[in-house]
């Protein structure tokens, strides 16, 4: 029995994945350079990233992902 449409995995092209991975790297870079969770520019980037994915992430998710995976592998988990 096939999966219903609502349960089908999202179809995302490589360009979109790369764009989101680049955004994740930028967010991590700002965090590594001392940006705090309350930083307006950082909040704007995280909000922009979260608006494009199904599973939104918090500041701590972006802060910690580099210890266990790459931005390229982190990104599809949000989609």
N, CA, C and O atoms as a MOPAC input file, in Angstrom:
PM7 MOZYME 1SCF
protein

 N      0.84800 1    -1.17700 1     0.00000 1
 C      0.00000 1     0.00000 1     0.00000 1
 C      0.89900 1     1.24700 1     0.00000 1
 O      1.74400 1     1.38900 1     0.88300 1
 N      0.73100 1     2.13500 1    -0.96000 1
 C      1.58900 1     3.32600 1    -1.03900 1
 C      1.27700 1     4.32800 1     0.07500 1
 O      0.17900 1     4.36100 1     0.63200 1
 N      2.28300 1     5.13300 1     0.37100 1
 C      2.10600 1     6.19200 1     1.37100 1
 C      1.18100 1     7.27500 1     0.83900 1
 O      1.23100 1     7.60300 1    -0.34700 1
 N      0.33400 1     7.83700 1     1.70200 1
 C     -0.48700 1     8.97600 1     1.27400 1
 C      0.41300 1    10.17000 1     0.94300 1
 O      1.53500 1    10.26700 1     1.44000 1
 N     -0.08200 1    11.06200 1     0.11300 1
 C      0.69900 1    12.23000 1    -0.30400 1
 C      1.23300 1    13.02500 1     0.87800 1
 O      2.36400 1    13.51000 1     0.83600 1
 N      0.44200 1    13.16400 1     1.92200 1
 C      0.86200 1    13.98400 1     3.06500 1
 C      2.03900 1    13.37300 1     3.82100 1
 O      2.71200 1    14.07000 1     4.58000 1
 N      2.29600 1    12.07600 1     3.62200 1
 C      3.40400 1    11.40900 1     4.29800 1
 C      4.61700 1    11.20500 1     3.39900 1
 O      5.64000 1    10.68400 1     3.84300 1
 N      4.51000 1    11.60500 1     2.15800 1
 C      5.62500 1    11.48900 1     1.22900 1
 C      6.74100 1    12.44500 1     1.64800 1
 O      6.45800 1    13.55300 1     2.10200 1
 N      7.99600 1    12.03900 1     1.50700 1
 C      9.10100 1    12.94800 1     1.82100 1
 C      9.07100 1    14.17900 1     0.91400 1
 O      8.67400 1    14.10400 1    -0.24900 1
 N      9.49200 1    15.29000 1     1.46100 1
 C      9.53000 1    16.52900 1     0.68100 1
 C     10.55500 1    16.39400 1    -0.44400 1
 O     11.62300 1    15.80900 1    -0.26200 1
 N     10.21500 1    16.93900 1    -1.59600 1
 C     11.14000 1    16.92600 1    -2.72400 1
 C     11.84700 1    18.27600 1    -2.75700 1
 O     11.23000 1    19.31700 1    -2.98100 1
 N     13.14400 1    18.22800 1    -2.52900 1
 C     13.93900 1    19.44600 1    -2.48000 1
 C     15.10900 1    19.27800 1    -3.43300 1
 O     15.78200 1    18.24700 1    -3.43400 1
 N     15.34400 1    20.29800 1    -4.24000 1
 C     16.44600 1    20.18900 1    -5.19100 1
 C     17.78700 1    20.47300 1    -4.51100 1
 O     17.84400 1    21.02500 1    -3.41200 1
 N     18.85300 1    20.08400 1    -5.19000 1
 C     20.20300 1    20.24700 1    -4.63200 1
 C     20.54900 1    21.69900 1    -4.36900 1
 O     21.25100 1    22.01000 1    -3.40600 1
 N     20.06100 1    22.58700 1    -5.21900 1
 C     20.35200 1    24.01000 1    -5.04900 1
 C     19.77100 1    24.52300 1    -3.73000 1
 O     20.43300 1    25.27600 1    -3.01500 1
 N     18.55100 1    24.12500 1    -3.40800 1
 C     17.91500 1    24.54100 1    -2.15900 1
 C     18.66200 1    23.96100 1    -0.96000 1
 O     18.88000 1    24.65700 1     0.03200 1
 N     19.05500 1    22.69100 1    -1.04900 1
 C     19.83100 1    22.07800 1     0.02900 1
 C     21.14200 1    22.82000 1     0.24800 1
 O     21.53800 1    23.06400 1     1.38700 1
 N     21.81400 1    23.18000 1    -0.84200 1
 C     23.08100 1    23.90000 1    -0.72400 1
 C     22.87000 1    25.27600 1    -0.11100 1
 O     23.66600 1    25.71700 1     0.71700 1
 N     21.80000 1    25.95700 1    -0.51400 1
 C     21.49500 1    27.27600 1     0.04400 1
 C     21.26800 1    27.17700 1     1.55400 1
 O     21.78400 1    27.99700 1     2.31300 1
 N     20.50500 1    26.18500 1     1.98800 1
 C     20.24200 1    26.01300 1     3.41800 1
 C     21.50700 1    25.60100 1     4.17000 1
 O     21.72500 1    26.04700 1     5.29700 1
 N     22.33900 1    24.76000 1     3.56700 1
 C     23.60200 1    24.37100 1     4.19700 1
 C     24.51300 1    25.58300 1     4.35600 1
 O     25.17800 1    25.73200 1     5.38100 1
 N     24.54400 1    26.45100 1     3.34300 1
 C     25.34200 1    27.67800 1     3.43300 1
 C     24.82400 1    28.58700 1     4.54500 1
 O     25.60600 1    29.20100 1     5.27100 1
 N     23.49500 1    28.66600 1     4.67300 1
 C     22.91400 1    29.47200 1     5.75300 1
 C     23.27900 1    28.88800 1     7.11700 1
 O     23.58700 1    29.63100 1     8.04900 1
 N     23.24600 1    27.56100 1     7.23700 1
 C     23.61700 1    26.91000 1     8.49600 1
 C     25.07200 1    27.20900 1     8.83700 1
 O     25.39800 1    27.45600 1     9.99900 1
 N     25.94400 1    27.19000 1     7.83700 1
 C     27.35700 1    27.52800 1     8.05200 1
 C     27.51000 1    28.98100 1     8.50600 1
 O     28.31300 1    29.27200 1     9.39300 1
 N     26.74900 1    29.88400 1     7.90700 1
 C     26.80700 1    31.29700 1     8.28600 1
 C     26.32800 1    31.48700 1     9.72200 1
 O     26.92500 1    32.24600 1    10.48600 1
 N     25.25700 1    30.80000 1    10.08300 1
 C     24.74200 1    30.88300 1    11.45000 1
 C     25.79400 1    30.36400 1    12.42400 1
 O     26.06600 1    31.00100 1    13.44100 1
 N     26.38900 1    29.21200 1    12.11900 1
 C     27.42500 1    28.64600 1    12.98000 1
 C     28.62400 1    29.58000 1    13.07900 1
 O     29.19500 1    29.74400 1    14.15700 1
 N     29.00400 1    30.18800 1    11.97300 1
 C     30.13000 1    31.12000 1    11.96500 1
 C     29.87400 1    32.30200 1    12.89700 1
 O     30.75700 1    32.70800 1    13.65300 1
 N     28.66600 1    32.84800 1    12.83800 1
 C     28.33900 1    33.96500 1    13.72000 1
 C     28.36800 1    33.53800 1    15.18300 1
 O     28.84200 1    34.28300 1    16.04000 1
 N     27.86100 1    32.33800 1    15.46900 1
 C     27.87600 1    31.83000 1    16.84300 1
 C     29.31300 1    31.62600 1    17.30600 1
 O     29.66200 1    31.99900 1    18.42600 1
 N     30.14800 1    31.03600 1    16.45100 1
 C     31.55300 1    30.80900 1    16.79300 1
 C     32.31400 1    32.11000 1    17.00000 1
 O     33.30200 1    32.14400 1    17.73300 1
 N     31.85800 1    33.18100 1    16.35700 1
 C     32.50600 1    34.48200 1    16.50400 1
 C     31.92900 1    35.29500 1    17.65300 1
 O     32.21500 1    36.48600 1    17.77300 1
 N     31.11700 1    34.66400 1    18.50000 1
 C     30.66000 1    35.31000 1    19.71900 1
 C     29.25100 1    35.85800 1    19.71900 1
 O     28.84500 1    36.48400 1    20.69800 1
 N     28.48800 1    35.64800 1    18.65900 1
 C     27.10700 1    36.13800 1    18.64300 1
 C     26.29400 1    35.38200 1    19.68600 1
 O     26.40000 1    34.16200 1    19.81000 1
 N     25.49800 1    36.10800 1    20.41700 1
 C     24.64900 1    35.52200 1    21.45900 1
 C     23.27300 1    35.20100 1    20.88800 1
 O     22.92100 1    35.64600 1    19.79600 1
 N     22.51200 1    34.43300 1    21.63200 1
 C     21.17800 1    34.02200 1    21.19600 1
 C     20.27300 1    35.21700 1    20.95400 1
 O     19.37100 1    35.14700 1    20.11900 1
 N     20.49700 1    36.31400 1    21.66900 1
 C     19.65300 1    37.50300 1    21.55900 1
 C     20.05400 1    38.42000 1    20.40500 1
 O     19.35300 1    39.39500 1    20.13400 1
 N     21.15000 1    38.13800 1    19.72700 1
 C     21.64500 1    38.97700 1    18.63300 1
 C     20.59300 1    39.07100 1    17.52400 1
 O     20.14200 1    38.04900 1    17.00700 1
 N     20.20500 1    40.29400 1    17.16100 1
 C     19.12700 1    40.51200 1    16.18300 1
 C     19.45900 1    39.91600 1    14.81000 1
 O     18.60500 1    39.28400 1    14.18900 1
 N     20.67700 1    40.11100 1    14.34100 1
 C     21.06600 1    39.57400 1    13.03700 1
 C     21.04400 1    38.05800 1    13.01100 1
 O     20.61500 1    37.44700 1    12.03200 1
 N     21.50800 1    37.46000 1    14.08900 1
 C     21.51200 1    36.00400 1    14.19100 1
 C     20.08700 1    35.46700 1    14.26100 1
 O     19.76100 1    34.46800 1    13.61900 1
 N     19.24300 1    36.13100 1    15.04000 1
 C     17.83400 1    35.71900 1    15.13000 1
 C     17.17400 1    35.76700 1    13.75400 1
 O     16.39700 1    34.88300 1    13.39400 1
 N     17.49300 1    36.81200 1    12.99300 1
 C     16.91400 1    36.96700 1    11.66400 1
 C     17.34700 1    35.80700 1    10.74700 1
 O     16.53100 1    35.27200 1     9.99500 1
 N     18.61900 1    35.42700 1    10.81200 1
 C     19.10700 1    34.30400 1    10.00000 1
 C     18.43200 1    32.99100 1    10.39900 1
 O     18.01200 1    32.21700 1     9.53900 1
 N     18.33200 1    32.74800 1    11.70000 1
 C     17.69900 1    31.51400 1    12.17500 1
 C     16.22800 1    31.49200 1    11.78000 1
 O     15.72000 1    30.46100 1    11.33900 1
 N     15.54300 1    32.61800 1    11.93500 1
 C     14.13000 1    32.69100 1    11.54100 1
 C     13.95800 1    32.45000 1    10.04400 1
 O     13.01900 1    31.77600 1     9.62000 1
 N     14.86900 1    33.00300 1     9.25000 1
 C     14.81500 1    32.80100 1     7.80200 1
 C     15.02300 1    31.32300 1     7.46800 1
 O     14.30600 1    30.76200 1     6.63900 1
 N     16.00200 1    30.70100 1     8.11300 1
 C     16.27200 1    29.28000 1     7.88500 1
 C     15.05400 1    28.45000 1     8.27000 1
 O     14.62200 1    27.57500 1     7.51900 1
 N     14.50200 1    28.73400 1     9.45600 1
 C     13.35600 1    27.96900 1     9.95500 1
 C     12.10800 1    28.14500 1     9.09400 1
 O     11.27200 1    27.24400 1     9.02500 1
 N     11.97700 1    29.29500 1     8.44000 1
 C     10.80000 1    29.52600 1     7.59700 1
 C     10.83800 1    28.68800 1     6.31400 1
 O      9.82800 1    28.56900 1     5.62100 1
 N     11.98400 1    28.11900 1     6.00400 1
 C     12.14200 1    27.35000 1     4.77000 1
 C     12.16800 1    25.83700 1     4.99100 1
 O     12.29400 1    25.06800 1     4.03800 1
 N     12.04900 1    25.41500 1     6.25400 1
 C     12.11500 1    23.98600 1     6.56700 1
 C     10.87000 1    23.53900 1     7.32900 1
 O     10.10200 1    24.36600 1     7.82100 1
 N     10.68300 1    22.24900 1     7.42000 1
 C      9.53600 1    21.69500 1     8.13700 1
 C      9.82300 1    21.58200 1     9.62900 1
 O      8.95500 1    21.86900 1    10.45400 1
 N     11.04100 1    21.16400 1     9.97800 1
 C     11.43500 1    20.98300 1    11.37500 1
 C     12.33900 1    22.13600 1    11.80200 1
 O     13.54100 1    22.10400 1    11.53800 1
 N     11.78500 1    23.14800 1    12.45400 1
 C     12.60500 1    24.29600 1    12.84600 1
 C     13.61600 1    23.92700 1    13.93200 1
 O     13.38100 1    23.03300 1    14.74400 1
 N     14.73600 1    24.63300 1    13.92600 1
 C     15.79300 1    24.41900 1    14.90900 1
 C     15.96700 1    25.66000 1    15.76500 1
 O     15.66100 1    26.77500 1    15.34300 1
 N     16.46300 1    25.44700 1    16.96800 1
 C     16.72400 1    26.52700 1    17.91500 1
 C     18.20200 1    26.90300 1    17.87000 1
 O     19.01100 1    26.23100 1    17.23000 1
 N     18.53300 1    27.97900 1    18.55600 1
 C     19.91100 1    28.45800 1    18.65200 1
 C     20.85100 1    27.31900 1    19.04700 1
 O     21.90500 1    27.14200 1    18.43600 1
 N     20.47300 1    26.55000 1    20.06300 1
 C     21.34600 1    25.48300 1    20.57100 1
 C     21.59500 1    24.39400 1    19.52500 1
 O     22.66900 1    23.79400 1    19.50400 1
 N     20.62300 1    24.13700 1    18.66900 1
 C     20.81800 1    23.14200 1    17.60900 1
 C     21.90200 1    23.59300 1    16.63800 1
 O     22.75400 1    22.80100 1    16.23600 1
 N     21.86400 1    24.86300 1    16.26500 1
 C     22.88600 1    25.39700 1    15.36200 1
 C     24.24100 1    25.46100 1    16.05800 1
 O     25.27300 1    25.20000 1    15.43900 1
 N     24.24000 1    25.80600 1    17.34000 1
 C     25.48700 1    25.90900 1    18.09900 1
 C     26.17600 1    24.55800 1    18.19400 1
 O     27.40300 1    24.47900 1    18.12900 1
 N     25.39500 1    23.49100 1    18.34800 1
 C     25.96600 1    22.18400 1    18.66200 1
 C     26.15700 1    21.24800 1    17.47400 1
 O     26.88900 1    20.26500 1    17.59000 1
 N     25.52200 1    21.52000 1    16.33600 1
 C     25.55300 1    20.52500 1    15.25900 1
 C     26.95000 1    20.21600 1    14.75300 1
 O     27.20900 1    19.09300 1    14.32100 1
 N     27.85600 1    21.18200 1    14.79700 1
 C     29.18500 1    20.94700 1    14.22500 1
 C     29.99100 1    19.92600 1    15.02000 1
 O     30.99100 1    19.40900 1    14.52300 1
 N     29.57000 1    19.63100 1    16.24400 1
 C     30.30100 1    18.63400 1    17.02800 1
 C     29.93100 1    17.20400 1    16.62700 1
 O     30.63400 1    16.26100 1    16.98900 1
 N     28.84200 1    17.03500 1    15.88700 1
 C     28.43900 1    15.68100 1    15.52400 1
 C     28.14900 1    15.47800 1    14.04100 1
 O     27.98700 1    14.33800 1    13.60500 1
 N     28.07700 1    16.54900 1    13.25500 1
 C     27.82300 1    16.38500 1    11.81900 1
 C     28.24700 1    17.64000 1    11.06100 1
 O     28.65300 1    18.63600 1    11.66000 1
 N     28.14600 1    17.57600 1     9.75200 1
 C     28.45900 1    18.73300 1     8.90700 1
 C     27.17800 1    19.48900 1     8.57400 1
 O     26.07800 1    18.97000 1     8.76800 1
 N     27.31800 1    20.70000 1     8.08000 1
 C     26.14900 1    21.49200 1     7.67600 1
 C     25.40100 1    20.78900 1     6.54600 1
 O     24.17300 1    20.84000 1     6.47900 1
 N     26.14300 1    20.13900 1     5.67000 1
 C     25.52900 1    19.42500 1     4.54600 1
 C     24.63700 1    18.28300 1     5.03600 1
 O     23.57400 1    18.03900 1     4.46500 1
 N     25.06400 1    17.58100 1     6.09300 1
 C     24.26900 1    16.48100 1     6.64000 1
 C     23.21100 1    16.96300 1     7.62800 1
 O     22.19300 1    16.29800 1     7.82100 1
 N     23.44300 1    18.10700 1     8.25000 1
 C     22.50300 1    18.69200 1     9.20800 1
 C     21.25500 1    19.22200 1     8.50400 1
 O     20.14800 1    19.11600 1     9.03100 1
 N     21.43100 1    19.78100 1     7.33800 1
 C     20.34500 1    20.45400 1     6.62300 1
 C     19.17000 1    19.54400 1     6.25900 1
 O     18.02800 1    19.92600 1     6.51300 1
 N     19.38800 1    18.36400 1     5.68000 1
 C     18.23100 1    17.52800 1     5.31800 1
 C     17.36800 1    17.11600 1     6.51500 1
 O     16.18600 1    16.82000 1     6.34300 1
 N     17.93700 1    17.09400 1     7.71700 1
 C     17.14900 1    16.74600 1     8.89800 1
 C     16.06100 1    17.77700 1     9.16000 1
 O     15.01900 1    17.44400 1     9.72400 1
 N     16.28500 1    19.01600 1     8.76000 1
 C     15.28000 1    20.05700 1     8.94000 1
 C     14.17400 1    19.98100 1     7.91500 1
 O     13.04600 1    20.41400 1     8.15400 1
 N     14.51200 1    19.43000 1     6.78100 1
 C     13.54500 1    19.36200 1     5.69000 1
 C     12.77200 1    18.11500 1     5.85200 1
 O     11.88600 1    17.82900 1     5.04600 1

